[in-house]
Amino acid sequence: MSSAPTTARPSRLAPPVSALPPVVGADLRVPLVTGGDVPYANLDHAASAPCLEAVRDAVDAVLPWYASVHRGAGLLSQASTRIYENARATVRRFVDAPPDHDVVFTRNTTDAMNLVAAVLPVGTVVVTFDTDHHAALLPWAGRRVRRVRAPRTRGEAVAALEAELSGLVADGDRVAVVLTAASNVTGELWPVAELAEVSRRHGALSVLDAAQWAPHRPVSVSELGVDFLAFSGHKAYAPFGCGALTGPARLLRSAPPYLRGGGASALVESVGADLRVTWAAGVERQEAGTPNVVGAHALAVACETLSGHWRGVAEHEDRLAGALREGVAAVPGVRPLRLFDDATPSVGVVSFGVDGIDPGLLAAALSAEYGIGVRDGAFCAHVATERLLARAGVGGGRAVRVSVGLGATEEHVDRLLAALRAVVASGPAWSYAQRDGRWVPVPDPRRLPVGLLGDGPA
């Protein structure tokens, strides 16, 4: 049985480590079913990115000062309130939101998109492209939704939206257009500024899912011209349960609260058998309950850190992604997925189908035998994944996704490509079985560290 390399060679592609903000766990070693251990190759950044060391240190520093924010007379409450509101100002600068926009802290992009769905005016028609992530496709229950079939080029995307909106706005309907910044299946960038301009020209609001863009490239609400923008901390190296939504204050402060409870209410009075509620007039109207102060601070520190390293981040990811795309395309039987036929800028996400091997089995073998973490499935974008696999000549509706970011190295990419060639050519070197819908090694001699999930099999 083969095993993965146990030593890493120096990278010739990636910038010096000192040029990039370090992440927690970069030196983590993981056991293999074949014996020994290797440095973990985290190639699943598109799902959740590791924590920046700067974020971890900032969280450690703020925890002694943590208390509930707003209205507290104690010094810790006052300190936490300042930390929380400073985080809001930092996120505003990070996305370059205009002065008349609010920044609302949410759990993640999905939570933020559902908040948008709650505050859109009654009767608003929602237009989406049908290959979007489920966070952009699914929150619009109870509204009239028009789904535009994803085009084959970026130019066709703009033309398709133009055609769709021409018919809708002619009917005098309120319209909101949901846009994706970067595909979470292929990493390709959509022409956001052009699509937002079309929306604006037709009097439609634009809602941008920036979850896959914000960790990789600067994003500007003002330059793109979008009305709402959502992104997640856990994809931006701040995995502490916080995301953000920016949007027009006139809409966020006039709509009923997305969640109802303390913080969102300014006054609650007993009137006979009923309660009369006066909702808060400010941004807190959409932040009911005790807010995630630590998560907001973590998100803000990640935003500040990334903002100071954009050039290094982009160069690092582009080099790794280029080597990854070239290497994957050269493996016989591997079918890379593309949304657009024309040359399209992308973030570091590569998905593919494979002839003759289940994607889940391939991902399990990469993990168990080579210490490589990738994603398999349909990536919460089932329509896009199934359609792109069919276009590539692969059935099944499930693919493998590899994604790079900070902490990923050339050795990780090299190891992935070597492992992919070996498994596709000869199959896994270990035995596997399906349990609860997932492929697992049988037997699995690996052990998790005591104190994490117990001393059971990984």
N, C-alpha and C positions, 0 to 999 in steps of 0.2 A: 504494500500500500504506500502511495506517495505521500509526502508531507510538504508543507509550504516552506519557503526559505526562512531561515531563522535569523538572518542578519540583513540589515538594510544598507544599500550602497549610497554614497553621497548623491544628492540630487544635482543634475546639471541644468534643470529647467527652473525650479522654484527660486524666487528671490531669497536672500539670506533670511534666516529665521528672525533676526533682529528687526527686519523691515516690516514684519507682520505682527499684529497683536496675537499673543499666544493663547491657546485654548486649554481648558482643564482636560486632563486625560490623554494628552498627546503622547505621553510615554507609557500608556497602559498596555500591558501584555495580556493575551488571552490564551487559554489552553486549546489544544487541538485534539480531536478524537484519535488522531494517529500518534499522539504522544508529544511531549514538549509544549512550548508556547511560542508565540510570535507577537510582535507589535500589532495592535489592532488597527486594521485599515478601515476607518470610518468613511464609507462612500455612500452615505445615506443622508447627506445634509439637507436635501429637499424636504425630507419628512420632519426632522428636528435637528438643529445644529447644536454642537457642543457649547458649553458655557465658556465665555471669555474669562481669562484669569482676572482681568480688570473688573469684570462684573462680580465674580466671586469675592474678590477683595473688598469691593464696594458694599456688597451685601453684608459681609462680616463686620465691616466698620459701622454700618447703620443699625444693625440688630440691637445693640445696647440702648439705642435711642428710640426704639420702636414703641409706638402707642397708637391708639385710634386717633384719626385726624378730625379736624374741625370741631369747634365748640368746646374743646377740652381746656380747662384752666391750667392743668399741669404743664411743667416745662417740657416733658417728653412729648406730650400731645402737640404743643406748639412747634417743637422741632420737627415732628413727623409731618405736620401740616405744611411746614415750609419745604421739607424734602419732597412731598407729594406735588405741591404746586410748582416747585422748581423743575420737577420731572416733566410736568405738562408743558412748561415753557421750552424745555430742551427738545421734546418731541415735535413741538410746533416748528422750531428752527430746523430740525432734521428733515421734515417733509416740506418746508417752505410754505406753510399754510398762510393764506392772507389774513389780515387783521379781523375780518368779519366772520371767520370760521372758528368754531369751537374744536377743542381736542378732548375727546371723551375716552377714558380708559375702559377697556373691555377685557374679556378673557383671552380672546384670540380673533383671527379674521372671521371665522364663522359667527361668533357672537356679534362682531361688529356689523356684519352683513344683515343679520337678523334685526339688529337695532335700526338699520336703514329701512328695512322692510316695515318696521313698526311706525316710523315717523313720516314715511311718504304720504302725501295727501290722499284722502279717499278718492278712489276713481283713477288713480295713476295706473297707466299701462306700463308693464315692464318688458323691455326688450333685452334678450340675452343671445349670445352665440351658444349653440347647443353643445359645443365641446368644452365648455368651461368646467372648472372645479365645482363640486357639489355645493360648496359654500356660496358660489355665485348662482347656481341653478335652482336650489331648493327652497330658499327662505320666502318665496313669494306666494305662498298658499293664500287663496282667497282673492287674488288679483288676476286680472287678465294678463296673460303672459304670451308674448310673441317670441318664438325661438327661431333664430336665423341659422340656417345650416352653415357650418364653418366653411369658408372659401379655401381655394388652393394657393392663393397668393395674398400678400399684405394689401396690394392694391384692390383686389377683389373684395377684401374685407371692408374697405372704406366704401366701395361702390354698393355692396350689399346693404350696409347700414343706411346709406343715402336712400336707396330704393325703399327700404322698410319704413323709414321715418317720413318719407314723402307722403305715403298713404295714411299713416297714423295722424300726423299733425294736421293734414287736410281735414280730418274729421273733428278737429278741435279737442282731441284727448290730451290729458296730462300724460307725459311720458317720462320714464326713467330708463336710461341705457346702462346696462351692466357690462363692464369691460374687464379684461384680464391683462395685466402688465406683462407677465411671462408665464408661458404654459408650464404647469407642473408635471406634464407628461414628457415634453420634448425640450423644455427650456427656451423655446423660441420667443422672441419679444414681439408683441403686437404693436401696431402703429397707433399708440395711445393718443398722442397729440392730435393726429389727423381724425381719429374717431371721435374724440371729444369735441373737436371743432365742428364736425358734422352734427353732433348732438346739439351743441350750442346754437348753431345756425337754425335748427328746426325747433328751438325752444324747449329742448329736452334736457333733463338733468342727467349727469353722468356719474356713475358709481364705479370706482376702480378697486379691484382686488390686486393689491401690490405685495401679497405675501411672498412671492418668489422673486420679486424685484428688489425690495427694500434692503435685504441683506447683502446684495451684490453690486449695486450701482446707486449713485445719488438719485433721489427722486424729488421732484418739485411739483407740488400742487399748483402753484402759480404758473409755472411754465407749461405744464401739461394742460391746464385749463379744465381739470376735472372738478366736480362739485363735492363728491365724497371720496375718501381714500381710506382703505383699511389694510393693516398689516399686523403680524404676530411677533411677539418677543421670542417665542421658542424657535422660530426659524432665523432669528437675527441674533443668535448667540446669547440670549437672555432667557433661559428656560425657567422662569419663575411665575408662570401663570398670568401674564399680562400682555395685552395687545392694545391697539389704539385705533380710533376712528376720528378722522377730521371731516367736518362738514359745515354747511352754512348755519350760523347760530340762529337765524330766523326760523329755520325748520326744526332744529333740535330743541329749541327753547319754547316752541309753541305747541309741539305735539304732546300728547299724553305720554307719561313716563313708560319706557320700555319695561322696566321693573318697578313695582310699587312697594314702597316701604320707607323706612327711616332714611334720611338724607335727601330723598327726592321730595319729601313733603315739608313745606314751610310751616303749615299750621293744620292741625286736625281738631275739629270741634264736634261735640256731641249735640245733635239737633234732634230732640225727641228720640226715636228709636234708630235714627240714622247717624251717619258721620258725614260731616262736611269737610272736604280736604282742599286746602290751598297748596298747589304744587309749587316747588321752588322755581324761581324765575331764571336762575343761572344754569351753568353747565351741570351742576349737581343734580338737576332735574332728571338726567339720564344716567346717574351713578348711584342708584339706590343701594343701601346696605353699607357695611364697613368696607371701604375700598382696600385694594391690594397695594399698600404703601411700598412694601419691599419689592413687589413685582414692578411697580411703576418706576421706582428708583433703578432697579436692574435694567429695565428697558432703556431708560434715559442714559445710563452709563454706556450701554452697548451702542446707542446712537452716537454719542460723543466719540467713542473709541473708533467706530467705523468711519466717521466723518474725517478723522485725522489720518486715515490710512487708505483712502479710496484708490489711489494710484497703485499702491502695492497689492491691494486686494484684487483689483481688476487684472493686473498683469499675472499674478499667481494663478487665478482661476482660469484665465484665458489659455495659459500655457498648458495647464493640466487638462482642461476640457478639450483642447485641440489634440493632444496626444491620445486622449481617451476616445474621441470620435474617430480618429484615424485608425487606431488599433482595433476598435470594435468592428468597424466596417470591413476590416481585412480578415476577420475570422470566418471561415466557411460555415454556412448554415445560420449565421446570425443576421437578422433583418432589422436594421435601425429604423426607428419610427420618425417621421417628419410630418409636421402639420402643413407647412407651406412648401411649394415646389421651388420658389425662388430663393436666392441666397438671403438668409435672414440672420441678424445678430441674435445671439443666445447667451443665457447664463449657463453655468456648468452642470446641465442635466442631460443625460443620454439614456433613452429607453429603447428596448429592442425585444423582438420575439426570436425564438430559436427553433429551428427545425428539429423535431424528434425528441425533445426533452421538455418536461413540465417546468415552467418558470419557478414554481415553488421548490421543486427538487434541486434545480440549479442553484437557487439562492441558499438553500440549506447546505449544499455541498461546499459552496464558497465560504460559508461561515464555519462549518465544522472542520473542514480539512485545510483551509487556508487562512482563517482568521479575518475574513473580509465581510463587512456589513453592507448589504445592498437591500433594495426593496423589491418585492414581487407582488403582483396583483393588478388592480385597475386604478390604483392611486386616487381614489375618490373622484375619478373622472371617467366613469364607466363608458359613457357614450364616446368620448374621444379615444379611449384606449381600444375599444372594440373596433371602431371605424378605422383607426390607423393600422391596427394589426391586419384587418381584412385588406386594406390597401397594400400592405407589405407582403400579402400572400400567406399570412399565418393566422390560424383560427384560435379559438379558445377564449378570447376576451381577456387574457391575462398576459402580462409582459414582465420584464426585469428592468428596473430603473437604477442607474448609477449616477450619483451626484457628488460633486466636489465642493470644497469650501476651505476655510481656514482649518488647519490641522491635517488636511489631506496633503500627501507628498507624491513625488514622482515614483518612489518605491511602491506606494500603494497602488498607483495606476499600473505600473509594470507587473506587480503581483496579480492584480485582477486580470490583466490581459493574458498572462501565462496560464492562470488557473482556468480562465474561460476557454482557451484553446484546448487545454487538457481534458476538461469535463465534456465539452461538446464533442471532441474527437473520440473519447474512450469511455465516457460515463463516469459517475462518481467512483472513488476508490473504496468507499465505505458502504455499508448497507443502510437503507432508509425505509421508513414506513410512514403511512399517513395516520395522524392522530388528531382528532378534532379539526380536521380539514387542513392540517399543516404537516409538511414533511419533517420528520425528526430522525436523527441518527439512531440506529439500533445495533448494539448498545451504545449508550452515551456515557463515556467515562469522565466527562468534564464535570467540574465542580465550581459552583459560584462561591465567592468569598463568604465565609461565615459572618453573619451579621447583616447581610443584604436580604436574601430571601431564604435563609437557612442553608444547610449544607447538602441540598439535593442536587439532582442533575440540572445542568443548564438548559 
